[in-house]
Amino acid sequence: MNYSDYDEYFNKENYFLPWNSLTEAQLEEQRKFQAELSRRAGFEFGLDCVVSPEAHIYEVRRAKVGNGVKIGSHALLRRLELEMGDNCTVNSYAVIQGKVTVGSQVSIAPGAKLFGENHNFDRTDIPFKLQGNRRDGIVIGDDVWIGADVIIVDGVRVGSHVVLAAGAVVVKDIPDYALAGGNPAKVLRDRRAALKDSPEIEKLTADFGRSARNQWRAAAQSCAGELSDGEIRPWCDGAEIAAMFDEKPPFLNREDYIKKLHSMEKDSHSYETVMSLGYALRALGDGLSAPFSYVDALDADKYLSSLSWDSDPWDAGHNTDILATAMYFNKTRFGKPIPEAALFDWLGRRIMPQTGLWGGGSLNLRINGWYRTVRGSYGQFGLPLPYAENTIDSALLHSGGDYEFNACNVLDIIYPLWLCGRQTDHRRSEGQAWALGILRRVIPLWRPGFGFAPEKDPVTLKGTEMWLSIIYNICKYLEKEELLGYVPKGVHKID
């Protein structure tokens, strides 16, 4: 081989590594080559594309690629119905065949093969070669890395932000953010879930915990205007916030605070008198002064059946939560017998196995109703949940939907993910990925010295107590709760 032969060899480098800068001669060659591919094959190119003259592109039915697409030497593209977005790379010896749709920022590694068509072979009376082909097509999302020697067969959809490990054989759809591998390919983990152990997340959580520990009292005092003799909830929220940090309560000394809460007690079926007062007094190291006698005369089966499960499962769950909590305090504080069996028998018979939820109406109402139903019953009494995996499916379906971002709705998703997750690892990586996104969204809304004012919500004792508890629940689900340095001990406690 003479000197000029070596020059020819090294001049081919940019077509095996098409992301490198081209020489002026190669740029001129590209303009002519792509124009000829467009004229002869109808192949449409965006701006700044590079196609190796040693790539093999034949039998183009329809092909259109975006800007910055690179196709390396000895890639084979044939029998094409191709649509491809911007900044994609097709490496050497990759194969794209048939009907294929590719998003933007996709890397197709050497030797990868995308077969967007297949032989028909259902009949056995004639050779399969005479039965024709079908083209269901392959769809690839954005920001996907298709590793070396991966095979993707016809009819498969690969989500966005996916990594397909080298040698994977993809015969079924792959969801967004998955790392998948094997033959046949399976989801190995959700890429986002690995972020829970990142220095960024740990610093974000630890910094927030430090700020909350230093600023909680100032935050509570800034909401002192909410307090009045007739208002129960703000007094209780103030006591519960202090208890999270194992500190003395705001507003009054402990003894006067307890007297204040006892003065508000009533033997009635309401959230404030059963749950707010009951948990606030317990957080202060005290408790209710008398049991709830209305529970004694209650027919639990008849009462639960009378609730609006079909039309308003949130309200039904709300009332179930109050009743179960009254039973819980009657049993644990006063040692009274309660109709516990009737409560759980009714709930066990009425839950929907397909969804793991109770009642009818919108998914939002049923998820909200599940939280209220379970918090006071299965969660509070420490009993295993029926259909935990189906409940997780429902919660994740709702988490990706159009729900209003507020404390109640976020709590109603993270609580079932965490509680059901104590029984099963089902779709844990997806749930943790959602939780990480919420954590990133909520923590920056903490206002030191004032509490939480997420988005449209004003700063309140109720909102601050709820969001502090929600962040703890999220961190518990992500196994990062120790970084916070506080533990909810009131109505939203989970430990």
C-alpha positions as CSV (number, residue, x, y, z in Angstrom):
1,M,0.0,0.0,0.0
2,N,1.5,3.3,-1.0
3,Y,1.2,6.7,0.8
4,S,-1.9,7.8,-1.1
5,D,-3.7,4.5,-0.1
6,Y,-3.1,5.4,3.6
7,D,-4.6,8.8,3.0
8,E,-7.7,7.2,1.5
9,Y,-7.9,4.9,4.5
10,F,-7.8,7.7,7.1
11,N,-10.1,9.9,5.1
12,K,-12.9,7.4,5.7
13,E,-12.6,7.9,9.5
14,N,-15.2,10.6,9.5
15,Y,-17.8,8.3,8.0
16,F,-17.2,5.7,10.6
17,L,-17.4,8.4,13.2
18,P,-19.9,10.7,11.5
19,W,-20.1,13.1,14.5
20,N,-16.6,14.3,13.7
21,S,-16.1,17.5,11.7
22,L,-16.0,16.9,7.9
23,T,-13.4,18.3,5.6
24,E,-14.4,20.8,3.0
25,A,-14.2,18.1,0.3
26,Q,-16.4,15.8,2.4
27,L,-19.0,18.6,2.9
28,E,-19.2,19.1,-0.8
29,E,-19.5,15.4,-1.3
30,Q,-22.3,15.3,1.2
31,R,-24.3,18.0,-0.6
32,K,-24.1,16.0,-3.9
33,F,-24.8,12.6,-2.3
34,Q,-27.8,13.7,-0.3
35,A,-29.2,15.5,-3.3
36,E,-28.9,12.3,-5.3
37,L,-30.5,10.2,-2.5
38,S,-33.4,12.7,-2.5
39,R,-33.7,12.6,-6.3
40,R,-33.5,8.9,-6.8
41,A,-35.0,7.6,-3.5
42,G,-37.2,10.4,-2.2
43,F,-35.1,10.6,1.0
44,E,-35.7,13.9,2.7
45,F,-32.8,15.4,4.9
46,G,-32.8,18.2,7.4
47,L,-29.9,20.6,7.9
48,D,-26.4,19.5,8.9
49,C,-26.9,15.8,8.2
50,V,-24.1,13.4,7.4
51,V,-24.6,10.1,5.5
52,S,-21.6,8.0,4.7
53,P,-21.3,7.2,1.0
54,E,-20.5,3.7,2.3
55,A,-23.9,3.4,4.0
56,H,-26.4,1.2,2.1
57,I,-29.8,2.8,1.5
58,Y,-32.2,1.0,-0.8
59,E,-35.9,0.5,-1.6
60,V,-37.0,3.7,0.1
61,R,-40.8,4.0,0.1
62,R,-40.7,7.1,2.3
63,A,-38.0,8.6,4.5
64,K,-37.6,11.9,6.3
65,V,-35.1,12.8,8.9
66,G,-34.6,15.9,11.0
67,N,-31.5,18.2,11.5
68,G,-28.2,16.8,12.5
69,V,-28.8,13.2,11.8
70,K,-25.6,11.1,11.3
71,I,-25.6,7.7,9.4
72,G,-22.3,5.8,9.5
73,S,-20.4,3.6,7.1
74,H,-22.0,0.2,6.3
75,A,-25.3,1.0,8.1
76,L,-28.1,-0.8,6.1
77,L,-31.4,1.1,5.6
78,R,-33.8,-0.8,3.3
79,R,-37.4,-1.2,2.5
80,L,-37.9,2.0,4.4
81,E,-40.9,3.9,5.8
82,L,-38.8,6.0,8.1
83,E,-39.4,9.1,10.1
84,M,-36.6,10.3,12.4
85,G,-36.3,13.5,14.5
86,D,-33.3,15.7,15.2
87,N,-29.7,14.8,16.3
88,C,-30.0,11.0,15.9
89,T,-27.0,8.7,15.2
90,V,-27.1,5.5,13.2
91,N,-23.8,3.8,13.8
92,S,-21.9,1.5,11.5
93,Y,-23.4,-1.9,10.7
94,A,-26.8,-1.0,12.2
95,V,-29.8,-2.1,10.3
96,I,-33.1,-0.2,10.0
97,Q,-35.8,-2.0,7.9
98,G,-39.4,-1.5,7.3
99,K,-41.7,1.0,9.0
100,V,-39.9,2.8,11.8
101,T,-40.6,6.0,13.6
102,V,-37.8,7.5,15.7
103,G,-37.9,10.6,18.0
104,S,-35.0,13.0,18.6
105,Q,-31.7,12.5,20.3
106,V,-31.6,8.8,19.7
107,S,-28.4,6.8,19.4
108,I,-28.4,3.5,17.5
109,A,-25.2,1.7,18.3
110,P,-23.1,-0.6,16.0
111,G,-24.9,-3.8,15.0
112,A,-28.3,-2.8,16.4
113,K,-31.2,-4.0,14.2
114,L,-34.7,-2.5,14.0
115,F,-37.0,-4.7,12.0
116,G,-40.3,-2.8,11.4
117,E,-41.8,-5.5,9.3
118,N,-42.2,-9.3,9.5
119,H,-43.3,-12.3,7.4
120,N,-46.8,-13.6,7.8
121,F,-46.5,-17.3,8.7
122,D,-50.0,-18.2,10.1
123,R,-50.8,-20.6,7.3
124,T,-49.0,-24.0,7.0
125,D,-50.4,-25.1,3.7
126,I,-48.1,-22.8,1.7
127,P,-44.5,-21.6,2.3
128,F,-44.3,-18.5,4.5
129,K,-42.4,-16.7,1.7
130,L,-45.7,-16.7,-0.3
131,Q,-47.8,-15.3,2.5
132,G,-46.5,-11.7,2.3
133,N,-45.3,-9.3,4.9
134,R,-47.0,-7.2,7.6
135,R,-45.8,-3.8,8.9
136,D,-47.1,-2.9,12.3
137,G,-44.1,-0.7,12.7
138,I,-41.6,0.2,15.4
139,V,-41.9,3.5,17.4
140,I,-39.0,4.9,19.4
141,G,-39.4,7.9,21.7
142,D,-36.9,10.7,22.4
143,D,-33.6,10.5,24.1
144,V,-33.1,6.7,23.7
145,W,-29.8,4.8,23.6
146,I,-30.2,1.5,21.6
147,G,-27.1,-0.5,22.6
148,A,-24.8,-2.6,20.4
149,D,-26.4,-5.6,18.8
150,V,-29.9,-4.9,20.2
151,I,-32.7,-6.4,18.2
152,I,-36.2,-4.7,18.1
153,V,-38.9,-6.5,16.3
154,D,-42.0,-5.3,14.5
155,G,-44.9,-3.9,16.6
156,V,-42.8,-2.7,19.5
157,R,-43.0,0.7,21.1
158,V,-40.0,2.0,23.1
159,G,-40.7,4.9,25.4
160,S,-38.6,8.1,25.8
161,H,-35.4,8.3,27.9
162,V,-34.9,4.5,27.6
163,V,-31.6,2.7,27.6
164,L,-31.6,-0.7,25.9
165,A,-28.6,-2.8,27.1
166,A,-26.3,-4.4,24.5
167,G,-27.6,-7.6,23.1
168,A,-31.2,-7.0,24.3
169,V,-33.9,-8.6,22.2
170,V,-37.0,-6.4,22.4
171,V,-40.2,-8.2,21.7
172,K,-42.6,-6.1,24.0
173,D,-43.2,-2.5,24.7
174,I,-40.7,-0.7,27.0
175,P,-41.9,2.2,29.2
176,D,-40.4,5.6,29.5
177,Y,-37.1,5.9,31.6
178,A,-36.6,2.1,31.6
179,L,-33.2,0.4,31.6
180,A,-34.0,-2.9,29.8
181,G,-31.9,-5.8,28.9
182,G,-31.9,-9.6,28.2
183,N,-33.5,-12.0,25.8
184,P,-36.4,-11.4,25.8
185,A,-35.7,-7.8,27.1
186,K,-37.2,-7.0,30.6
187,V,-37.2,-3.8,32.5
188,L,-34.3,-3.9,35.0
189,R,-35.0,-0.6,36.7
190,D,-36.4,2.8,36.2
191,R,-33.5,5.2,35.5
192,R,-35.1,8.0,37.5
193,A,-35.3,5.9,40.7
194,A,-31.5,5.6,40.9
195,L,-31.5,9.4,41.5
196,K,-32.8,8.9,45.0
197,D,-29.2,8.0,46.0
198,S,-27.6,10.9,44.2
199,P,-25.7,13.6,46.1
200,E,-28.1,16.2,44.7
201,I,-31.2,14.5,46.3
202,E,-29.4,13.8,49.6
203,K,-28.2,17.4,49.8
204,L,-31.6,18.8,48.9
205,T,-33.3,16.7,51.6
206,A,-30.7,17.3,54.3
207,D,-30.6,21.1,53.6
208,F,-34.4,21.2,53.9
209,G,-34.5,19.2,57.1
210,R,-31.9,21.5,58.7
211,S,-33.9,24.6,57.6
212,A,-37.2,23.1,58.9
213,R,-35.6,22.2,62.3
214,N,-34.2,25.7,62.7
215,Q,-37.3,27.6,61.4
216,W,-40.4,25.6,62.5
217,R,-41.2,27.8,65.5
218,A,-40.9,31.0,63.6
219,A,-43.1,29.5,60.9
220,A,-45.8,28.5,63.5
221,Q,-45.7,31.9,65.2
222,S,-46.1,33.7,61.8
223,C,-49.5,31.9,61.6
224,A,-50.7,32.8,65.1
225,G,-53.5,35.0,63.6
226,E,-55.3,31.8,62.8
227,L,-55.9,31.0,66.5
228,S,-59.3,31.8,68.1
229,D,-61.4,30.2,70.8
230,G,-63.8,28.6,68.3
231,E,-61.1,27.2,66.0
232,I,-59.9,23.6,66.8
233,R,-57.7,22.7,63.8
234,P,-55.1,25.5,64.0
235,W,-54.4,24.8,67.7
236,C,-53.9,21.1,66.9
237,D,-51.7,21.8,63.9
238,G,-49.4,23.9,66.0
239,A,-49.1,21.2,68.6
240,E,-48.4,18.6,66.0
241,I,-45.7,20.7,64.2
242,A,-43.9,21.1,67.5
243,A,-44.1,17.4,68.3
244,M,-42.5,16.5,64.9
245,F,-39.3,18.2,66.2
246,D,-39.6,16.9,69.8
247,E,-40.0,20.6,70.9
248,K,-42.2,22.5,73.3
249,P,-45.5,23.7,71.7
250,P,-45.8,27.3,70.4
251,F,-48.3,29.8,71.7
252,L,-48.8,28.4,75.2
253,N,-46.8,26.3,77.7
254,R,-47.5,22.6,77.6
255,E,-49.9,22.4,80.6
256,D,-52.0,25.4,79.3
257,Y,-52.0,24.0,75.8
258,I,-53.4,20.7,77.1
259,K,-56.1,22.5,79.1
260,K,-57.0,24.5,76.0
261,L,-57.4,21.4,73.9
262,H,-59.4,19.5,76.6
263,S,-61.8,22.5,76.7
264,M,-62.7,21.8,73.1
265,E,-63.5,18.1,73.5
266,K,-67.0,16.9,72.5
267,D,-68.5,13.4,72.2
268,S,-69.3,13.9,68.5
269,H,-68.5,12.4,65.1
270,S,-66.4,15.1,63.5
271,Y,-62.8,15.4,62.2
272,E,-61.8,18.1,64.6
273,T,-63.1,16.5,67.8
274,V,-62.0,12.9,67.0
275,M,-58.9,13.2,64.9
276,S,-57.4,16.6,65.4
277,L,-57.9,16.7,69.2
278,G,-57.1,13.1,69.7
279,Y,-53.8,13.2,67.9
280,A,-52.8,16.6,69.1
281,L,-53.3,15.6,72.7
282,R,-51.4,12.4,72.2
283,A,-48.6,14.4,70.5
284,L,-48.4,16.5,73.6
285,G,-48.0,13.3,75.7
286,D,-51.6,13.4,77.0
287,G,-54.8,12.0,75.6
288,L,-58.6,12.4,75.3
289,S,-60.3,12.7,78.7
290,A,-63.3,10.4,77.7
291,P,-64.1,7.7,75.1
292,F,-66.5,8.4,72.2
293,S,-69.7,6.9,73.5
294,Y,-71.6,7.4,70.2
295,V,-69.6,4.4,68.8
296,D,-71.2,2.0,71.4
297,A,-74.7,2.4,69.9
298,L,-73.6,2.4,66.3
299,D,-74.4,-0.5,63.9
300,A,-71.1,-0.4,61.9
301,D,-72.4,-2.4,59.0
302,K,-75.5,-0.3,58.6
303,Y,-73.6,3.0,59.1
304,L,-70.9,2.1,56.5
305,S,-73.6,1.0,54.0
306,S,-75.4,4.3,54.4
307,L,-72.4,6.3,53.2
308,S,-72.1,7.8,49.7
309,W,-69.5,5.3,48.3
310,D,-70.8,5.4,44.7
311,S,-71.2,9.1,44.3
312,D,-68.6,10.5,46.7
313,P,-66.1,8.0,47.9
314,W,-64.0,10.8,49.5
315,D,-66.8,11.7,51.8
316,A,-67.5,8.1,52.6
317,G,-63.8,7.5,53.3
318,H,-63.7,10.7,55.4
319,N,-66.5,9.4,57.7
320,T,-65.0,5.9,57.8
321,D,-61.7,7.5,58.9
322,I,-63.4,9.3,61.7
323,L,-65.3,6.3,62.9
324,A,-62.3,4.0,62.8
325,T,-60.2,6.6,64.7
326,A,-62.9,6.9,67.4
327,M,-62.8,3.1,67.7
328,Y,-59.0,3.2,67.8
329,F,-58.9,5.7,70.7
330,N,-61.6,3.9,72.5
331,K,-59.7,0.7,72.3
332,T,-56.1,1.9,72.9
333,R,-56.7,4.6,75.5
334,F,-59.7,3.4,77.3
335,G,-59.6,-0.4,76.7
336,K,-63.2,-0.5,75.4
337,P,-64.4,-3.4,73.2
338,I,-65.2,-2.1,69.7
339,P,-66.9,-3.5,66.6
340,E,-63.6,-3.9,64.9
341,A,-64.5,-7.2,63.1
342,A,-67.6,-5.6,61.6
343,L,-65.6,-2.7,60.3
344,F,-63.0,-4.8,58.5
345,D,-65.5,-7.4,57.3
346,W,-67.5,-4.7,55.6
347,L,-64.4,-3.1,54.0
348,G,-63.1,-6.5,52.9
349,R,-66.4,-7.3,51.1
350,R,-66.8,-4.0,49.4
351,I,-63.4,-3.3,48.0
352,M,-63.0,-3.6,44.2
353,P,-60.4,-6.4,43.5
354,Q,-59.6,-5.0,40.0
355,T,-58.5,-1.6,41.3
356,G,-57.9,-2.1,45.1
357,L,-60.2,0.9,45.7
358,W,-63.7,1.5,47.1
359,G,-66.6,3.2,45.5
360,G,-67.4,4.9,42.2
361,G,-66.9,8.2,40.5
362,S,-63.6,9.7,39.2
363,L,-60.3,8.1,39.9
364,N,-59.3,11.2,41.8
365,L,-62.2,10.8,44.2
366,R,-61.6,7.1,44.6
367,I,-57.9,7.6,45.4
368,N,-58.7,10.3,47.8
369,G,-61.4,8.1,49.4
370,W,-58.9,5.2,49.6
371,Y,-56.5,7.3,51.7
372,R,-59.2,8.4,54.1
373,T,-60.6,4.9,54.4
374,V,-57.3,3.1,54.9
375,R,-55.6,5.7,57.1
376,G,-58.0,5.2,60.0
377,S,-58.6,1.5,59.4
378,Y,-55.9,-0.8,57.9
379,G,-53.1,1.8,58.4
380,Q,-54.0,2.8,62.0
381,F,-54.7,-0.8,63.2
382,G,-51.6,-2.2,61.4
383,L,-53.4,-4.8,59.3
384,P,-52.3,-6.0,55.8
385,L,-54.0,-4.5,52.8
386,P,-56.1,-6.4,50.4
387,Y,-55.1,-6.2,46.7
388,A,-52.0,-4.0,47.4
389,E,-50.6,-4.4,43.9
390,N,-53.8,-3.4,42.2
391,T,-54.0,-0.3,44.5
392,I,-50.4,0.6,43.4
393,D,-51.5,0.3,39.8
394,S,-54.4,2.7,40.5
395,A,-52.3,5.2,42.4
396,L,-49.6,5.3,39.6
397,L,-52.3,5.7,37.0
398,H,-53.7,8.6,38.9
399,S,-50.2,10.1,39.5
400,G,-49.7,10.5,35.8
401,G,-53.0,12.1,35.2
402,D,-54.5,15.5,35.4
403,Y,-54.9,16.1,39.2
404,E,-54.7,19.4,40.9
405,F,-51.4,19.9,42.7
406,N,-52.2,20.4,46.3
407,A,-51.3,18.8,49.7
408,C,-54.4,16.6,49.8
409,N,-54.0,15.1,46.4
410,V,-50.2,14.5,46.8
411,L,-50.7,12.9,50.2
412,D,-53.5,10.7,48.7
413,I,-51.0,9.3,46.2
414,I,-47.8,8.9,48.2
415,Y,-49.6,7.3,51.2
416,P,-50.9,4.2,49.2
417,L,-47.6,3.9,47.4
418,W,-45.7,3.8,50.7
419,L,-48.2,1.7,52.7
420,C,-48.8,-0.9,49.9
421,G,-45.1,-0.8,49.2
422,R,-44.5,-2.3,52.7
423,Q,-46.2,-5.5,51.4
424,T,-44.8,-5.6,47.8
425,D,-42.1,-4.3,45.5
426,H,-44.6,-4.0,42.7
427,R,-43.6,-1.1,40.4
428,R,-41.6,0.4,43.2
429,S,-39.1,2.1,40.8
430,E,-42.0,3.9,39.0
431,G,-43.4,5.0,42.3
432,Q,-40.1,6.3,43.5
433,A,-39.5,8.1,40.3
434,W,-42.8,10.0,40.8
435,A,-42.0,10.7,44.4
436,L,-38.6,12.2,43.4
437,G,-40.3,14.5,41.0
438,I,-42.7,15.7,43.7
439,L,-39.9,16.1,46.3
440,R,-38.0,18.4,43.8
441,R,-41.2,20.4,43.3
442,V,-42.2,20.8,46.9
443,I,-39.0,21.5,48.9
444,P,-38.2,24.7,47.1
445,L,-41.6,26.0,48.2
446,W,-40.6,26.1,51.8
447,R,-40.3,29.7,53.0
448,P,-37.9,29.9,56.0
449,G,-39.6,31.6,58.9
450,F,-43.1,31.4,57.3
451,G,-43.7,27.7,56.4
452,F,-45.1,26.2,53.2
453,A,-46.9,28.2,50.6
454,P,-46.9,25.8,47.6
455,E,-47.9,27.6,44.4
456,K,-51.4,29.1,44.9
457,D,-51.9,28.1,48.6
458,P,-51.4,30.7,51.4
459,V,-49.1,29.9,54.3
460,T,-51.2,28.2,57.1
461,L,-50.6,26.0,60.1
462,K,-52.6,23.3,58.4
463,G,-50.7,23.5,55.1
464,T,-47.3,23.6,56.9
465,E,-48.1,20.6,59.0
466,M,-49.4,18.6,56.0
467,W,-46.5,19.4,53.7
468,L,-43.9,18.6,56.4
469,S,-45.7,15.3,56.9
470,I,-45.9,14.6,53.1
471,I,-42.2,15.3,52.7
472,Y,-41.5,12.8,55.5
473,N,-43.8,10.2,53.8
474,I,-42.0,10.7,50.5
475,C,-38.6,10.4,52.1
476,K,-39.7,7.3,54.0
477,Y,-40.8,5.8,50.7
478,L,-37.3,6.7,49.2
479,E,-35.5,5.5,52.4
480,K,-34.1,8.9,53.1
481,E,-36.2,10.0,56.1
482,E,-33.2,10.0,58.4
483,L,-31.8,13.0,56.5
484,L,-34.8,15.1,57.6
485,G,-34.3,14.9,61.4
486,Y,-38.0,15.0,62.2
487,V,-40.9,12.5,62.5
488,P,-44.6,13.4,62.3
489,K,-46.5,12.3,65.4
490,G,-49.9,13.7,64.8
491,V,-52.8,12.8,62.5
492,H,-50.5,12.3,59.5
493,K,-48.0,10.1,61.3
494,I,-47.0,6.9,59.5
495,D,-44.4,5.4,61.8
